[in-house]
Amino acid sequence: MIASEILVTGASGFLGGYLANRLADDGRKVRVLARRSSDVSRLNKDGSIQFCYGELEDLNSLRECMRNVKTVFHCAAMSSDWGDERAFWRANVLAIENLVEIAKESEGFNCFLHVSSTDVYGYPMFPGDESRELKKVGLPYNESKIEGEAVLWRAYRDVGFPVTILRPATIYGPHSMSIVKEIYDHLKSRTMLLVNRGESPAGLVYVDNLVDAAIAAADSHDTAGKAYDITDDEVVSWFGFANTLADRTGTKRPFLNLSESIALKCGYLFEALWRALNISTRPPLTRHAVYLFSRDQQYDNRKAKVELGYESRVSFEEGMNRTVEWLKSADD
Ligand SMILES: NC(=O)c1ccc[n+]([C@@H]2O[C@H](COP(=O)([O-])OP(=O)(O)OC[C@H]3O[C@@H](n4cnc5c(N)ncnc54)[C@H](OP(=O)(O)O)[C@@H]3O)[C@@H](O)[C@H]2O)c1
């Protein structure tokens, strides 16, 4: 059951912003943890959200933000296909170690809702369900998300720490910078690349649907120690997603295409070159991006449906309407 004192991390980001606003709109007492550099302009400004400035890597500042907190929605993460391995570890593992250490000491702490990712399954050819083993494939995002989960599963096993994990596949909606905005920018510059003609299901989940699942999981009495894969019901391929975005924004459909094997070789080469030359910006193609665009990501959402009453309330049609409206208003 969500207690009155809720902390949302990553609220300046895409998912965390939606979650914090929804919880506040529902009349719950919400605090967000933000960095001094975070852009919190999307969050409700009516006083319904309390702001606490701190660093996830710094125990002292975290203690202050965790005071009286009974429920944490942990959305903060370094979520990227490229970056320094140590930065991934600090954001995706150390941050969780710190939060768990403080939460374990907090009287009445009752729920740590952690947002993980289906990337922890290691991009198999065919998606499964939550019983699939987690697999490291030598990519820092995938490995750090697995290690972050491991910290939480250990705490659950050792002291019954009340953790529930959601593993969304591809989150989309207004304010999605890493999926929607990036694909839109590539469509505009005619550099959008499909892999295997974009035939693989993208495993989309509309952001509000994921927020529903997160709140249902934290509200439930019976989700501690469990993980849930979250996708929408409608199966949409990358081809379908990119073409719908192109058609509705008046941009041209993508024409560039590579097979997965060629794209992976290009990804390897770019990554090696970028590392050798110590270039900090992202390479034009990475293995991580190729896996996401070429592997079926339609993970099974049946456990969430049965146990959380999850339903993908916002359809693809409606989700894309809202998304395109946002893109157009951002362009104006
Ligand atoms: N987007 C997707 O398609 C997708 C898919 C599957 C799973 N996920 C998972 O869903 C969660 C939310 O993703 P998102 O797309 O909303 O991410 P996002 O938009 O990139 O937001 C990330 C948030 O984390 C914060 N953050 C990052 N490093 C931090 C640190 N070291 N200390 C404090 N805050 C830090 C950022 O704060 P600043 O604003 O200060 O940088 C921001 O608020 C993540 O756990 C991600 O792994 C995302």
The ligand as an SDF file (V2000), in Angstrom:
LIG
                    3D

 48 52  0  0  0  0  0  0  0  0999 V2000
   12.9220    5.2040  -22.1050 N   0  0  0  0  0  0  0  0  0  0  0  0
   12.7730    3.9330  -22.3650 C   0  0  0  0  0  0  0  0  0  0  0  0
   12.3580    3.5380  -23.4660 O   0  0  0  0  0  0  0  0  0  0  0  0
   13.0660    2.8890  -21.2990 C   0  0  0  0  0  0  0  0  0  0  0  0
   12.8530    1.5530  -21.6060 C   0  0  0  0  0  0  0  0  0  0  0  0
   13.0450    0.5870  -20.6280 C   0  0  0  0  0  0  0  0  0  0  0  0
   13.4310    0.9560  -19.3530 C   0  0  0  0  0  0  0  0  0  0  0  0
   13.6700    2.2710  -19.0760 N   0  0  0  0  0  0  0  0  0  0  0  0
   14.0350    2.6250  -17.6870 C   0  0  0  0  0  0  0  0  0  0  0  0
   13.0340    3.5030  -17.2220 O   0  0  0  0  0  0  0  0  0  0  0  0
   13.6010    4.4310  -16.2860 C   0  0  0  0  0  0  0  0  0  0  0  0
   13.2680    5.8430  -16.7090 C   0  0  0  0  0  0  0  0  0  0  0  0
   13.8030    6.0740  -18.0020 O   0  0  0  0  0  0  0  0  0  0  0  0
   13.6010    7.4740  -18.7360 P   0  0  0  0  0  0  0  0  0  0  0  0
   13.5210    7.2150  -20.1820 O   0  0  0  0  0  0  0  0  0  0  0  0
   12.5390    8.2370  -18.0430 O   0  0  0  0  0  0  0  0  0  0  0  0
   15.0140    8.1360  -18.4270 O   0  0  0  0  0  0  0  0  0  0  0  0
   15.4660    9.6580  -18.6530 P   0  0  0  0  0  0  0  0  0  0  0  0
   14.4110   10.4540  -19.3330 O   0  0  0  0  0  0  0  0  0  0  0  0
   16.8340    9.5880  -19.2610 O   0  0  0  0  0  0  0  0  0  0  0  0
   15.5820   10.2230  -17.1750 O   0  0  0  0  0  0  0  0  0  0  0  0
   16.6050    9.7930  -16.3370 C   0  0  0  0  0  0  0  0  0  0  0  0
   16.4320   10.4550  -14.9940 C   0  0  0  0  0  0  0  0  0  0  0  0
   17.4160    9.9350  -14.1100 O   0  0  0  0  0  0  0  0  0  0  0  0
   18.1040   11.0180  -13.5270 C   0  0  0  0  0  0  0  0  0  0  0  0
   19.4980   10.6180  -13.2480 N   0  0  0  0  0  0  0  0  0  0  0  0
   20.3470   10.0110  -14.1010 C   0  0  0  0  0  0  0  0  0  0  0  0
   21.5290    9.8070  -13.4880 N   0  0  0  0  0  0  0  0  0  0  0  0
   21.3810   10.2910  -12.2260 C   0  0  0  0  0  0  0  0  0  0  0  0
   22.2400   10.3780  -11.1100 C   0  0  0  0  0  0  0  0  0  0  0  0
   23.4820    9.9160  -11.1880 N   0  0  0  0  0  0  0  0  0  0  0  0
   21.7740   10.9620   -9.9760 N   0  0  0  0  0  0  0  0  0  0  0  0
   20.5090   11.4490   -9.9290 C   0  0  0  0  0  0  0  0  0  0  0  0
   19.6390   11.3790  -10.9600 N   0  0  0  0  0  0  0  0  0  0  0  0
   20.0810   10.8140  -12.0870 C   0  0  0  0  0  0  0  0  0  0  0  0
   18.0400   12.1350  -14.5300 C   0  0  0  0  0  0  0  0  0  0  0  0
   18.2760   13.3510  -13.8590 O   0  0  0  0  0  0  0  0  0  0  0  0
   18.8100   14.6730  -14.6170 P   0  0  0  0  0  0  0  0  0  0  0  0
   17.5980   15.2900  -15.2470 O   0  0  0  0  0  0  0  0  0  0  0  0
   19.4070   15.4830  -13.5410 O   0  0  0  0  0  0  0  0  0  0  0  0
   19.8260   14.2010  -15.6290 O   0  0  0  0  0  0  0  0  0  0  0  0
   16.6100   11.9760  -15.0260 C   0  0  0  0  0  0  0  0  0  0  0  0
   15.7090   12.5640  -14.1040 O   0  0  0  0  0  0  0  0  0  0  0  0
   15.0930    4.1110  -16.2490 C   0  0  0  0  0  0  0  0  0  0  0  0
   15.3380    3.2350  -15.1780 O   0  0  0  0  0  0  0  0  0  0  0  0
   15.3490    3.3710  -17.5480 C   0  0  0  0  0  0  0  0  0  0  0  0
   16.4450    2.4900  -17.4210 O   0  0  0  0  0  0  0  0  0  0  0  0
   13.5000    3.2500  -20.0180 C   0  0  0  0  0  0  0  0  0  0  0  0
  1  2  1  0
  2  3  2  0
  2  4  1  0
  4  5  1  0
  4 48  2  0
  5  6  2  0
  6  7  1  0
  7  8  2  0
  8  9  1  0
  8 48  1  0
  9 10  1  0
  9 46  1  0
 10 11  1  0
 11 12  1  0
 11 44  1  0
 12 13  1  0
 13 14  1  0
 14 15  2  0
 14 16  1  0
 14 17  1  0
 17 18  1  0
 18 19  2  0
 18 20  1  0
 18 21  1  0
 21 22  1  0
 22 23  1  0
 23 24  1  0
 23 42  1  0
 24 25  1  0
 25 26  1  0
 25 36  1  0
 26 27  1  0
 26 35  1  0
 27 28  2  0
 28 29  1  0
 29 30  1  0
 29 35  2  0
 30 31  1  0
 30 32  2  0
 32 33  1  0
 33 34  2  0
 34 35  1  0
 36 37  1  0
 36 42  1  0
 37 38  1  0
 38 39  2  0
 38 40  1  0
 38 41  1  0
 42 43  1  0
 44 45  1  0
 44 46  1  0
 46 47  1  0
M  CHG  2   8   1  16  -1
M  END
$$$$
